Amino acid sequence: MKSMVLAVEKRINENMTLRMKYPDSPDKFMESELELFSNLKRLRALATVPELYPTFVKTKCVPSLLSLLSHENSDISIEVVDLLHELTDATGAETEDLTVLVCRAIAAEAPAAPSMCNQPCACAICFNLRIPIFQDKSSSEDVNASSLTRPSCGPGGCIS
């Protein structure tokens, strides 16, 4: 898995460098985009072993994947969406494994969001933004944050 992640990261960096160096010459960066696309396809294999999601999250590849959502080549953006869909829809995935992956994705998109444990994590983001799952069911008003227990992001708590 780590070699697949390193290959994707390398292709992302190579493609970005070539696109910046030759913005008006697609023939100069097209090969790097084909290689990136191919490596993203290979990363789909990760969906067959969701117990590796916590290790995958530690590689810091999730923010890199999310950055590709705005890639100039829509085929790459669509491949990332398909990859994320496969990862979150993996057969046999435990809730904890999925939680780690989703928390990292949310944290990557909102790194400056307030967190109760000084680490960016989806649970603290939802908690501090008073997302409805943390509302008192018996009333229409939010519960005082100090009366709630912060939920955990998954095994081992927040993602660092």
Solvent accessible surface area in square Angstrom, and as a share of the most:
residue,aa,sasa,rsa
1,M,50,0.23
2,K,124,0.53
3,S,83,0.54
4,M,48,0.22
5,V,4,0.02
6,L,123,0.61
7,A,31,0.24
8,V,0,0.00
9,E,38,0.17
10,K,121,0.51
11,R,53,0.19
12,I,17,0.09
13,N,77,0.40
14,E,55,0.25
15,N,3,0.01
16,M,101,0.45
17,T,75,0.43
18,L,45,0.22
19,R,52,0.19
20,M,143,0.64
21,K,133,0.56
22,Y,66,0.25
23,P,91,0.57
24,D,133,0.69
25,S,34,0.22
26,P,71,0.45
27,D,115,0.59
28,K,103,0.44
29,F,9,0.04
30,M,81,0.36
31,E,108,0.48
32,S,2,0.01
33,E,3,0.02
34,L,103,0.51
35,E,51,0.23
36,L,0,0.00
37,F,65,0.27
38,S,40,0.26
39,N,10,0.05
40,L,0,0.00
41,K,88,0.37
42,R,133,0.48
43,L,0,0.00
44,R,55,0.20
45,A,53,0.41
46,L,1,0.01
47,A,13,0.10
48,T,110,0.64
49,V,55,0.31
50,P,7,0.05
51,E,113,0.51
52,L,64,0.32
53,Y,0,0.00
54,P,37,0.24
55,T,48,0.28
56,F,0,0.00
57,V,3,0.02
58,K,155,0.66
59,T,37,0.22
60,K,102,0.43
61,C,0,0.00
62,V,1,0.00
63,P,42,0.26
64,S,23,0.15
65,L,0,0.00
66,L,19,0.09
67,S,67,0.43
68,L,8,0.04
69,L,73,0.36
70,S,97,0.62
71,H,27,0.12
72,E,129,0.58
73,N,33,0.17
74,S,69,0.45
75,D,85,0.44
76,I,1,0.01
77,S,16,0.10
78,I,101,0.51
79,E,5,0.02
80,V,0,0.00
81,V,81,0.46
82,D,55,0.29
83,L,0,0.00
84,L,34,0.17
85,H,113,0.51
86,E,59,0.27
87,L,0,0.00
88,T,59,0.34
89,D,96,0.49
90,A,15,0.11
91,T,135,0.79
92,G,64,0.62
93,A,23,0.17
94,E,106,0.47
95,T,99,0.58
96,E,86,0.39
97,D,16,0.08
98,L,45,0.22
99,T,38,0.22
100,V,12,0.07
101,L,4,0.02
102,V,63,0.36
103,C,4,0.03
104,R,33,0.12
105,A,24,0.19
106,I,63,0.32
107,A,1,0.01
108,A,22,0.17
109,E,121,0.54
110,A,32,0.25
111,P,94,0.59
112,A,102,0.79
113,A,23,0.18
114,P,75,0.47
115,S,25,0.16
116,M,100,0.45
117,C,45,0.27
118,N,139,0.71
119,Q,68,0.30
120,P,41,0.26
121,C,0,0.00
122,A,7,0.05
123,C,20,0.12
124,A,0,0.00
125,I,9,0.05
126,C,25,0.15
127,F,5,0.02
128,N,50,0.26
129,L,110,0.55
130,R,104,0.38
131,I,64,0.32
132,P,88,0.56
133,I,121,0.61
134,F,33,0.14
135,Q,67,0.30
136,D,55,0.29
137,K,171,0.73
138,S,103,0.66
139,S,57,0.37
140,S,110,0.71
141,E,127,0.57
142,D,59,0.31
143,V,31,0.18
144,N,98,0.50
145,A,39,0.30
146,S,99,0.64
147,S,77,0.50
148,L,57,0.28
149,T,125,0.73
150,R,72,0.26
151,P,43,0.27
152,S,67,0.43
153,C,0,0.00
154,G,17,0.16
155,P,80,0.50
156,G,85,0.81
157,G,23,0.22
158,C,28,0.17
159,I,19,0.10
160,S,101,0.65
